[in-house]
């Protein structure tokens, strides 16, 4: 399996190449430079591996939620390459990619519960709840955008691992709210294309690839381009 993956949904930019189980990645926290870096990095990874575009089996991307322009860029890059090659696309949740960076237990048969959160600005966070077991990562709730004080974890006695920049947003409001149920928190975690690639390979094996024209971004917000006045009004109402 040969797959190229793009992740540009946050301030981090990364591209990864999956080659029959091995993954190579270029990654950098580079706000506003995603469009400049992503495609040249992809070409460099292919050249270094001695792989032609025509040898790729699929293209993967992080579909959001995240920054509107970053999510749109990943969709455009993946669709453009996939259409040119007549290859399928695998769209992976950005929150799922972040959840993949959570701590992994060494206990046999254990199930880990993970809350991934991204700072969505304007007093909100993007959140998604996941569980990891022997078969991999699975979503256990729908993804949403909301104020930190509106986030509620599914009921149960288990402790959660919190990952993502949403835990540092608003002076750590989400972390403070959920503290009694959190086993660990890493608010520095950003998504990586290497994780997108591995998750995409598993999704591809399950038959979850799409024709390029069917790929849709996951913005979560109904209005992704608020004016400055609208942003001021929203902040004033909170």
N, C-alpha and C positions, 0 to 999 in steps of 0.2 A: 504494500500500500504506500503510495506516494501522495502527499497532501501538503498544500501550502495554506497557511493560516494568517489572518490579519486581526490585530487587536488595537483599536484606536479610540475606544469609548471614553477614556478618562485622560488625565494629564500625561499618562504613560503611553508610549508608542512601542509596539513590538510586532515582529513578523517571525514566523517559525516555519520550518520545513520538517515534515515527518517522513522518514525514509525507513519503511519496514521495521518499525519499532524504535529506531533512534530519532532523537529530536535535536535540531540545532536552532538557535534563536538569536535574534538581535533585539535588544531592549534598551530603552532609555526614557527617563522622565523628561519629556520635551514638550511642554505646553506650546500650542500653536505651530508646531513644526511637523505634525503628523503627515500632512500632504507632501511635504518636502522629503521626508525620510522613507515612508512606507514602500513605495514602488521600487526605488533604488535598492533598498535593503532586500526586497524579494528577489530582484535580479542577481544581487551579489550572492545570496544564499544558494540559488540555483547554480550559478557559475562555479562557486566553490565546491559544490557537491558533484559537479559534472552532469547535472540533470537538465534536460531541455524541458521547456514548458509542456511540450506535447507528451511527455512521459508522466505528467501528473494525472492522478485518478480523480481528484476532486479538489475543490477550493473551499476553505472554511473561513468563517468570520465570527467575531463577537458582535451580536446583533443589538446590544443594548440590554438594559437601560444605561444611559450615560449622557455625555455631552452631545447635543443635537448634531453639531458639525462633525464630530468624531465618528458617531454611529453612522451618519450618512456617508462619510468617506469610506468606511469599511465595506458597506453595502455596495457602493459604486465600484470599488476596486475588485471585489469578489465577483460581482455580476459581469463586469467588463472582461475579466480574464476568462471566466467560465463560459461566457457566450462565445468568445473568440475560439476557445478550444473545444466547444461542445461538451463540457463537463458539468456534473452536478455540483451543487453548493450545499454545504452543511452549516446551518446557522446555530450558534451556541449562545446561550444566555450569558451576559457579562457577569451577572451575579453568581451563576453556577461556576464560572471560571475563577471568580474570587473565592468561592467556597472550597474549590480544589486546593487552595493554599492553606487551609486550616490544619491544625495539628492532627496527626494520625496516631491512633492508639495502637499499641503493640499487643493488646489483649485479644486473644482469639475469640471470634464470634461477637465482638463488641459492636455496638451501633453508636456512631457519633452524631450529635445534633449540632447543626451549624446555622448561624444567622449571618448572612452576608448583607452588608449595607454600604451604599455609596452616598457620599454627600451630594445631594441634588440641588443645593443652593436654595435661596429664598425660603429658608427655614424648614426645609423638608429633606427626607432621605429616601432613597430607593432601597427596598428591602425584599429579601426572599429567604425562606426557611428550607433547609435541606437536611437529609440524613445520609450518612455514609455507612454502608455495610459491606459484606464480602463481595457483593455484585457491583458495587460502585456508588456513585452519588445519585440521589433522587430528590426531586422537589417534593416537599410535603405541604406547601401552601402556595397560593398564587403570588406573583410578584406585584408590588404596589409602590406608590409614592405617597408619602404622608409625613406629617409632623412627627418628630421623635416621641412626643408624649402620647401619640395615638397607636404606637407599635405595641402589639401584644403577641407573646409567644404561645404556641399551642400548649394545651394543658398537659401535665405529666410531671413526674418527679425528677426526670433526668436534667443534667446540667448542660449548658450550651457553650459552644465556642463562638465568639463574635469576631468577625473579620471584615475589614474594609474601612474606608475613610468616613463612612457614615457614623462611626463610633467616636470620631473626634469633632464632628460638626456641632455647631451651637454649643461650644464649650463642653463637649462630651455629654450632652443631654441624654442621648440614647443609652450610653454606657451607665449613667447614673440611674436611669429608670429601670434597667434590667439587671442591675448589679447582683441582686440576690440569686439569680438563676444562671449567672455566667461563670463558667469554669475558667475561661481565659478570654482575653481580648487583645487583638492586634489591629490597631487602627491605621497602621502604615501600609497594609496590604493593598496592592493594585493588581489588576488583571494582567496575565501574561499570555502571549500567543502560544507558547509551548503548551499550556494547559488547554487552551482552545483547541489546539491540534489533537491532543490525546482524547479529549472529550468528543471531538468531531469524528475521530476514527471509530470510537465505540458506537456513536450514533449512526454512522454510515453502515456499520455491520448490522444494526437493527433495522435498516431500511428507512432511515429518517432523512435521507438527502432530498434535495428539492431541485427542480429546474430553476435556472438563474432568475427568470422573470417572476418567480413566485416568492422570492425572498422578501420579507418585510421587516423593517426595523422595529424594535420595541422601545418606543419613547416613554410610554406610560403616562406622560402628561398629555392632556388634550390640547393644550396650547403650548407649543414648544418655542415660541418666539414672542414672548411678552415684550411690550414696549417698556421704556424706562419708567414712564408714568404708571403703567400697570404694575410693574415690579414694586414701585414705591407704595402704591395703594395696597398691594398684597401684604407687604411687610408691616404696614401700619395697622392692618386688620388683625394681626396675630398678637 
